[in-house]
Amino acid sequence: MKILKYALIVTFVVSIFSSCDKGFEELNKNPNEPTKVPSGLLLADVVRNTGNNLYSTFIGGDMGECWGQHWAKVQYNDEARYIPRSSIIEAIWKNFYEDVVSDASQMEALAAKEGNDAGQGAAIVMQAYAYLILTDYFGDIPFSEAAKAQEGIFTPKYDSQQDVYHGVIDMLNRASDLLASGRGSLISTSDLLYGGDVAKWEKFANSLQFRALMRISGKEDVKDRLTTLMGKPMFASNDDDAELTYLSAKPNANPIWETVVDGVREEFKVNSVLVDMLQNNSDPRLDVYVAKNAAGEYRGKPAGIFDLPSDDYNYDNVSPIGSAYLQPEKPAVFMSYSELLFFQAEAAKQGWITGSAKDFYEAGVKANLEKNGKGDDYATYIATPFAAYNDANAMEKIATQKWLALFCQGAETWTEWRRTKIPALTPAIDGNINEIPSRIPYPSIEQSVNKDNYNAAVSSLGGDLLTTKFWWLN
């Protein structure tokens, strides 16, 4: 009887606890906490982090606009003299890998699970964009094993720049196909580039691929691939530009405004190469790009002088950056219609695509003047000896106008100048090296956390210096 009694008690207790546990999970769930994050919500941070790094005065400014000689500095000008800070080098590496590549990779994986082709496509475009920035700054970089910590890869190998470019071009082809499929969508409020317009993302993917192919055109035959792209949707007006529009206040304002205006870092000025070119050729963009100095004159400063400020070049007598480019809402341009047109002009001149190099060139000039509020001056400007197309020196004309059109787009300014070497630029007067840098060294932390792969990459490149030439520069 005792045994039966205990058995009944145990049965009763178990049944009580079982019934109490029923629905316990549901009762303890927070209905406001999503168990699944929609892939599209990740896009805003990916785009914002890309724009903030590109437009940082310490990245796109010091190691972009100053090295490409749109800007100059009248104090704190170590970077302009080719002495970059190790902390900024590490920030470029860390920010693009962790805040762009890694997050966009997660977005791609989530979008794939959702069956959202549009989300996958946009995520792949942003990864490709970041890889292009990284390889054009450093050379050989982790690519095939990058952003794979979840797979146990914590010390990724460095891929050759050639392999990175091939991989990125494949990514952009895949992204274009996904974006063209008509499946899926983007959250308009999280899409800070195009407000959910998938067709414009497809144009961006193809236009960015055109840029990548032109970058390596000195090393490979790109004719057939460019011809194929000409049959796909690409930028067709300034309205297609890939750009992040900022807001009027920190922390969502343009980083150049945040540093120069809000942070009162007025040492960022304009370079004499830019001022002289604009002023000597009656370029209508002069008063947009350049503000007058304290004496009411347009006056630039040569690159990289050691002992500053001085009577020769100081805060008062060197022109600031034009006020139009110091607005908090000024967009960060990832790629523009005018840039694409100048690439197409070059490709047409080389016979790689059909069409008139002159027509592409003139359309590029016009598009950039319109972007800067100077469209009404186009007819007069394009008739000047400086701007008028000339088949005999077409490549110089195209590259010069592209350099002018890239004002305040530091990474692309420096990168395109390295490719074309136009216009002719003199290295910093008191530079730490006697040439404009070809790249930036790898972050020092790589020498400890990824030593073997770092050493292999340095050996492949032939050094880890500012002057080391990588694949498409050789």
JOBEL-V724243 format. One record per backbone hydrogen bond with DSSP energy under -0.5 kcal/mol. CO is the residue of the C=O (numbers start at 0). NH is the residue of the N-H. If there is no record, write none. Layout:
{{CO & NH} {CO & NH}}
//
This chain:
{{0 & 4} {1 & 5} {2 & 6} {3 & 7} {4 & 8} {5 & 9} {6 & 10} {7 & 11} {8 & 12} {9 & 13} {10 & 14} {11 & 15} {12 & 16} {13 & 17} {14 & 18} {15 & 19} {16 & 20} {17 & 21} {20 & 23} {22 & 26} {23 & 27} {25 & 28} {28 & 30} {29 & 32} {31 & 33} {35 & 37} {37 & 40} {38 & 41} {39 & 42} {41 & 45} {42 & 46} {43 & 47} {44 & 48} {45 & 49} {46 & 50} {47 & 51} {48 & 52} {49 & 53} {50 & 54} {52 & 55} {52 & 59} {55 & 58} {55 & 59} {55 & 60} {56 & 61} {58 & 62} {59 & 64} {60 & 63} {60 & 65} {63 & 67} {64 & 69} {64 & 70} {65 & 68} {69 & 270} {71 & 268} {76 & 80} {77 & 80} {77 & 82} {78 & 81} {80 & 431} {84 & 88} {85 & 89} {86 & 90} {87 & 91} {88 & 92} {89 & 93} {90 & 94} {91 & 95} {92 & 96} {93 & 97} {93 & 98} {94 & 98} {94 & 99} {95 & 99} {95 & 100} {96 & 101} {97 & 102} {99 & 103} {100 & 104} {101 & 105} {102 & 106} {103 & 107} {104 & 108} {105 & 109} {106 & 110} {107 & 111} {108 & 112} {109 & 113} {110 & 114} {110 & 115} {111 & 114} {114 & 116} {115 & 119} {116 & 120} {117 & 121} {118 & 122} {119 & 123} {120 & 124} {121 & 125} {122 & 126} {123 & 127} {124 & 128} {125 & 129} {126 & 130} {127 & 131} {128 & 132} {129 & 133} {130 & 134} {131 & 135} {132 & 136} {133 & 137} {134 & 138} {136 & 439} {137 & 139} {140 & 158} {142 & 145} {144 & 147} {147 & 150} {147 & 152} {148 & 151} {151 & 153} {156 & 142} {156 & 158} {158 & 140} {159 & 163} {160 & 164} {161 & 165} {162 & 166} {163 & 167} {164 & 168} {165 & 169} {166 & 170} {167 & 171} {168 & 172} {169 & 173} {170 & 174} {171 & 175} {172 & 176} {173 & 177} {174 & 178} {175 & 179} {176 & 180} {177 & 180} {182 & 117} {185 & 187} {186 & 189} {186 & 190} {189 & 191} {190 & 194} {191 & 244} {193 & 196} {195 & 197} {196 & 199} {196 & 200} {197 & 201} {198 & 202} {199 & 203} {200 & 204} {201 & 205} {202 & 206} {203 & 207} {204 & 208} {205 & 209} {206 & 210} {207 & 211} {208 & 212} {209 & 213} {210 & 214} {211 & 215} {213 & 216} {215 & 218} {215 & 219} {219 & 221} {221 & 225} {222 & 226} {223 & 227} {224 & 228} {225 & 229} {226 & 230} {227 & 230} {228 & 231} {236 & 239} {237 & 240} {240 & 242} {241 & 333} {241 & 334} {242 & 244} {243 & 245} {243 & 331} {248 & 251} {251 & 246} {253 & 257} {254 & 258} {255 & 259} {256 & 260} {256 & 261} {256 & 262} {257 & 262} {258 & 264} {260 & 263} {263 & 265} {264 & 267} {266 & 73} {266 & 268} {267 & 320} {268 & 71} {269 & 300} {270 & 274} {271 & 275} {272 & 276} {273 & 277} {274 & 278} {275 & 279} {276 & 280} {277 & 282} {278 & 281} {282 & 285} {284 & 287} {284 & 288} {285 & 289} {288 & 321} {292 & 295} {296 & 292} {296 & 298} {298 & 318} {300 & 271} {302 & 428} {303 & 429} {305 & 307} {312 & 309} {313 & 317} {315 & 293} {318 & 269} {319 & 290} {321 & 324} {322 & 325} {326 & 329} {327 & 253} {328 & 245} {330 & 332} {331 & 243} {331 & 333} {334 & 241} {335 & 339} {336 & 340} {337 & 341} {338 & 342} {339 & 343} {340 & 344} {341 & 345} {342 & 346} {343 & 347} {344 & 348} {345 & 349} {346 & 351} {346 & 352} {347 & 350} {354 & 356} {355 & 359} {356 & 360} {357 & 361} {358 & 362} {359 & 363} {360 & 364} {361 & 365} {362 & 366} {363 & 367} {364 & 368} {365 & 369} {366 & 370} {367 & 371} {368 & 373} {369 & 372} {373 & 376} {374 & 377} {376 & 380} {377 & 381} {378 & 382} {379 & 382} {380 & 383} {383 & 387} {389 & 392} {390 & 393} {392 & 396} {393 & 397} {394 & 398} {395 & 399} {396 & 400} {397 & 401} {398 & 402} {399 & 403} {400 & 404} {401 & 405} {403 & 406} {405 & 408} {407 & 409} {408 & 412} {409 & 413} {410 & 414} {411 & 415} {412 & 416} {413 & 417} {414 & 418} {415 & 419} {416 & 420} {427 & 430} {442 & 445} {443 & 446} {444 & 447} {444 & 448} {445 & 449} {449 & 453} {450 & 454} {451 & 455} {452 & 456} {453 & 457} {454 & 458} {455 & 459} {456 & 460} {457 & 461} {457 & 462} {464 & 467} {465 & 437} {465 & 438} {469 & 472} {469 & 473} {470 & 473}}
//
